[in-house]
């Protein structure tokens, strides 16, 4: 039966994330680690651009699958099999990342194209009895076919041609949801037709943020293990861990459940899911990944002269995270976050002062600002709990 692969929407509670979805995520733990290490080894403007491009590609592969499992039931054997096949392809993608702009570019491109097109083709088969969903996925597979061609052409090419092809391809992948996957003759998808389980989508995106935070803690732990435990190194480890905790607190500790409730009760959950859980989280993840790179650099050289690249990393990581966190709150609750935008401005204000600081001191200052944002929001929530009703019942 066609409909048997779809999740039931009858329950009053949102669909739970299943163990097979968590198992699937492990492939992307490898991907985030590979991108972080690649950025450390190629800390140039070109290296940063390549890392950002690859992170976007990995993000779209993951979030598009999260949307699929929002509709399909991962407890069904055929859906599980589809996820296992995607894991295998994803492992090829993740393993190709360090040499994606080198000898393994074609392997990465083919794996990515097969991942996106294969998953979408499976979804077309699964929803062939649901006209609205089927029509939406016809639009989607047309967009993915266009970008897949560019990924493969870029993989066959090399050097600057590969970068240009892949930049256009990832731009297509990034623009298509915002454009409603518009196709001549088929029109565009309406977010109100997407029938999204908002709570499930919120939980899935939270898990990817957790993957990035886990990479940050892992980098700190491995670096601390390999170095002599001098006072500077111990302090650098402590500062790094504090920043990870503060980032966790900002995303999970304050408004995560309220955000989940907000999307679940929205009259247009598809629109909120597209904005808050499709576009915005990649900024949070990018900020955490860049911060992890900064943590690794500070652990290795806590004192001494600050290189321009180190300054950009130490300021850029927290800035990206706070910017993403502020946009997330705006997308879900429709109001500006003074603590998050204020923290962003405070971190950016450190840039002209950074040349006279040590790496550890600059890291400590940016971490202090992120911690203050977390505390500020905790106080704000305690004083105005009515703004986030679901957050009152976390316990």
C-alpha positions in Angstrom: 0.0 0.0 0.0 1.3 3.5 -0.9 0.3 5.2 2.3 1.8 2.7 4.6 5.3 4.3 4.5 4.0 7.6 5.8 3.9 8.7 9.4 0.6 8.9 11.1 -0.5 12.5 11.9 -3.3 11.4 14.3 -1.4 11.7 17.6 -1.6 14.9 19.7 2.1 14.6 20.3 4.8 15.2 17.7 6.5 12.2 16.1 9.5 11.0 18.0 13.0 10.8 16.5 13.8 7.1 16.0 17.0 5.2 16.7 17.6 4.7 13.0 17.5 8.4 12.4 20.2 8.8 15.2 22.2 6.0 13.6 22.0 7.8 10.2 23.4 10.9 11.8 26.6 9.2 12.7 27.8 9.6 9.1 27.5 13.3 9.4 29.5 13.4 12.6 32.4 12.3 10.4 31.5 15.0 7.8 31.6 17.8 10.4 34.9 16.5 11.7 36.4 16.4 8.2 35.3 19.9 7.4 36.7 21.2 10.7 40.1 19.6 10.1 40.2 20.8 6.5 39.6 24.4 7.7 42.5 24.1 10.2 44.8 22.8 7.6 43.8 25.4 4.9 43.2 28.6 6.9 43.1 31.0 4.0 40.3 32.9 2.3 40.1 30.1 -0.4 40.2 27.4 2.3 37.4 29.1 4.2 35.3 29.4 1.0 35.8 25.8 0.1 34.9 24.7 3.7 31.8 26.8 3.6 30.7 25.3 0.3 31.3 21.8 1.5 29.4 22.5 4.8 26.5 23.8 2.9 26.4 20.7 0.7 26.6 18.4 3.7 23.9 20.5 5.4 21.5 20.2 2.4 22.1 16.4 2.2 21.2 16.1 5.9 18.3 18.6 6.3 16.6 17.3 3.1 16.7 13.8 4.6 15.3 15.2 7.8 12.4 16.6 5.8 11.9 13.2 4.2 11.8 11.4 7.5 9.3 14.0 8.8 6.8 12.4 6.3 8.1 8.8 6.0 8.1 6.5 9.0 11.6 5.3 9.7 10.2 2.3 11.6 9.0 0.8 8.2 11.5 -1.7 6.8 11.7 0.0 3.3 12.3 3.4 4.8 15.0 2.0 7.1 16.6 0.3 4.0 16.6 3.7 2.2 18.3 5.3 5.2 21.0 2.5 5.3 21.7 3.0 1.6 22.0 6.7 2.2 24.4 6.1 5.0 26.7 4.1 2.7 26.6 6.9 0.1 27.1 9.5 2.9 30.1 7.6 4.1 31.7 8.0 0.6 30.8 11.7 0.7 32.3 12.2 4.1 35.5 10.3 3.3 35.9 12.3 0.1 35.7 15.7 1.9 39.5 16.2 2.7 40.3 15.8 -1.0 37.0 17.1 -2.5 39.0 19.9 -4.2 41.7 17.4 -5.1 41.8 13.8 -6.4 38.4 12.8 -4.9 36.3 15.6 -6.3 34.4 13.4 -8.7 33.8 10.8 -6.1 32.3 13.4 -3.8 30.2 14.9 -6.6 28.8 11.6 -7.8 28.0 10.5 -4.2 26.3 13.8 -3.5 24.2 13.7 -6.7 23.2 10.1 -6.1 22.3 10.9 -2.5 20.0 13.7 -3.4 18.4 12.2 -6.5 18.1 8.7 -5.1 16.4 9.9 -1.9 14.0 12.1 -3.8 13.1 9.3 -6.3 12.3 7.1 -3.4 10.0 9.7 -1.9 8.3 10.1 -5.3 7.6 6.4 -5.3 6.4 6.5 -1.7 3.9 9.4 -2.2 2.6 8.5 -5.6 -0.9 8.2 -4.2 -0.7 11.7 -2.6 -1.1 14.2 -5.4 0.0 17.3 -3.5 3.1 15.8 -2.1 3.9 14.0 -5.4 3.6 17.3 -7.3 6.0 19.0 -4.8 8.6 16.3 -5.2 8.4 16.4 -9.0 9.4 20.0 -8.7 12.1 19.1 -6.2 13.7 16.4 -8.3 13.9 18.8 -11.3 15.8 21.3 -9.2 18.1 18.6 -7.8 18.7 17.2 -11.3 19.9 20.6 -12.5 22.3 21.0 -9.5 23.5 17.4 -9.7 24.6 18.0 -13.3 26.7 21.0 -12.0 28.2 18.9 -9.2 29.3 16.2 -11.5 30.6 18.6 -14.2 32.6 20.3 -11.4 33.9 17.0 -10.2 35.1 16.2 -13.8 36.7 19.6 -14.0 39.5 20.9 -11.7 40.8 24.0 -10.1 38.8 27.2 -10.6 36.3 25.6 -12.9 35.3 23.1 -10.2 34.9 25.8 -7.6 32.7 27.9 -9.9 30.5 24.9 -10.9 30.1 23.9 -7.3 29.3 27.4 -6.1 26.5 27.6 -8.7 25.3 24.2 -7.7 25.2 24.9 -4.0 23.5 28.2 -4.8 20.7 26.3 -6.6 20.4 23.9 -3.7 20.1 26.8 -1.3 17.7 29.0 -3.3 15.2 26.3 -4.3 13.3 26.0 -1.0 13.0 29.8 -0.7 11.6 29.9 -4.3 9.1 27.1 -3.5 10.9 24.9 -6.0 9.3 26.9 -8.8 9.2 25.1 -12.1 7.6 26.5 -15.3 4.3 24.9 -15.9 4.2 23.4 -12.4 4.3 26.6 -10.4 5.7 26.7 -6.9 5.0 24.7 -3.7 2.9 26.3 -1.0 4.3 25.8 2.5 0.8 25.3 3.8 0.6 22.1 1.7 3.7 20.6 3.3 2.0 19.0 6.3 5.1 19.3 8.5 5.4 17.8 12.0 7.0 20.8 13.6 8.1 19.1 16.8 9.9 16.4 15.0 11.7 18.9 12.7 12.7 21.0 15.8 14.1 17.9 17.5 16.0 16.8 14.4 17.7 20.2 13.9 18.6 20.3 17.5 20.4 17.0 17.1 22.5 18.4 14.3 23.5 21.3 16.4 24.4 18.8 19.1 26.7 17.0 16.5 28.5 20.3 15.9 28.8 20.9 19.7 30.1 17.4 20.1 32.8 18.1 17.6 33.8 21.2 19.5 34.1 19.3 22.8 36.0 16.5 21.0 38.5 18.9 19.6 39.1 20.4 23.0 39.5 17.0 24.7 41.9 15.6 22.1 44.0 18.8 22.0 44.1 18.9 25.8 45.2 15.2 26.0 48.1 15.7 23.6 49.5 18.9 25.2 51.5 19.5 28.4 49.2 20.7 31.1 50.6 24.1 31.7 48.4 26.8 33.4 47.8 28.5 30.0 46.7 25.2 28.4 44.4 24.4 31.3 42.9 27.8 31.2 42.4 27.5 27.4 40.7 24.2 27.8 38.4 25.7 30.5 37.5 28.7 28.3 36.8 26.4 25.3 34.5 24.2 27.4 32.7 27.2 28.8 32.0 28.6 25.4 30.5 25.2 24.3 28.3 25.1 27.4 27.1 28.7 26.8 26.3 27.9 23.2 24.4 24.8 24.3 22.5 26.9 26.9 21.6 29.6 24.4 20.1 27.1 21.9 18.8 24.3 24.2 18.6 25.7 27.7 16.3 28.7 27.1 13.8 28.4 24.3 14.1 25.1 22.5 10.9 23.6 23.8 9.0 26.9 23.4 10.3 27.0 19.8 9.1 23.4 19.2 5.7 24.3 20.6 5.5 27.5 18.5 6.1 25.6 15.2 3.7 22.9 16.2 0.9 25.3 16.8 1.7 27.7 13.9 -1.0 28.1 11.2 1.8 27.6 8.6 4.4 25.2 10.2 5.9 24.6 6.7 6.9 28.2 6.5 8.4 28.3 10.0 10.2 25.0 9.4 11.7 26.4 6.1 13.0 29.6 7.8 13.9 28.5 11.3 14.9 24.9 10.8 16.1 24.8 7.2 18.1 28.0 6.6 19.0 29.4 10.0 20.6 26.3 11.7 23.5 26.2 9.2 24.7 29.5 10.6 24.6 28.0 14.1 26.5 25.0 12.9 29.0 27.1 11.0 29.6 29.2 14.1 30.2 26.2 16.2 32.6 24.6 13.7 34.6 27.8 13.3 34.7 28.2 17.1 36.1 24.6 17.4 38.8 25.6 15.0 39.6 28.6 17.1 39.7 26.4 20.3 42.2 24.1 18.6 44.4 27.1 17.7 44.3 28.6 21.1 45.1 25.3 22.8 48.1 24.9 20.6 49.3 28.5 21.1 47.6 30.2 24.0 50.1 33.1 24.3 52.1 35.1 21.9 51.3 37.2 18.8 47.8 37.0 17.3 47.8 36.2 13.5 45.1 37.9 11.4 43.6 34.5 10.5 43.4 33.6 14.2 41.6 36.9 15.0 39.0 36.2 12.3 38.4 32.7 13.5 38.1 33.7 17.2 35.7 36.5 16.4 34.0 34.9 13.4 32.9 31.7 15.2 30.9 33.3 18.1 29.6 36.0 15.7 28.2 33.5 13.3 26.6 31.5 16.2 25.0 34.6 17.8 23.8 35.9 14.5 22.2 32.5 13.7 20.7 32.3 17.2 19.2 35.8 16.8 17.7 35.0 13.5 16.4 31.7 14.9 14.5 33.5 17.6 13.2 36.1 15.1 12.0 33.3 12.8 10.2 31.4 15.5 8.9 34.0 17.9 8.7 37.0 15.5 10.6 39.4 17.7 14.2 40.7 18.0 16.5 39.3 20.6 18.3 42.1 22.3 20.7 39.8 24.2 21.7 37.9 21.0 22.1 40.9 18.8 23.8 42.8 21.6 26.2 40.0 22.1 26.9 39.9 18.4 27.8 43.6 18.3 30.0 43.2 21.4 32.0 40.4 19.8 32.4 42.4 16.6 33.6 45.4 18.6 36.6 43.3 19.8 38.0 43.2 16.3 39.9 46.6 16.3 41.2 45.8 19.8 42.4 42.3 19.0 45.9 43.1 17.7 47.2 43.9 21.2 45.8 40.7 22.8 47.0 37.1 23.1 45.0 34.3 21.6 43.9 33.1 25.1 42.8 36.6 26.1 40.7 37.2 23.0 39.2 33.8 23.3 38.3 34.5 27.0 36.7 37.8 26.0 34.5 36.3 23.3 33.6 33.4 25.6 32.7 35.9 28.3 30.3 37.6 26.0 28.6 34.4 24.9 28.3 33.4 28.6 26.7 36.8 29.4 24.2 36.4 26.6 23.2 33.0 28.1 22.8 34.5 31.5 21.0 37.6 30.2 18.5 35.4 28.5 18.0 33.2 31.6 17.2 36.3 33.6 14.9 37.6 30.8 13.0 34.3 30.8 12.6 34.3 34.5 11.2 37.8 34.5 9.0 37.3 31.5 7.9 33.7 31.3 4.7 34.6 29.5 6.6 35.3 26.3 7.6 31.6 26.0 4.7 29.5 27.6 6.2 26.1 26.7 9.5 27.0 28.5 7.7 27.3 31.8 7.1 23.5 31.9 10.5 22.1 31.0 10.8 20.4 34.3 
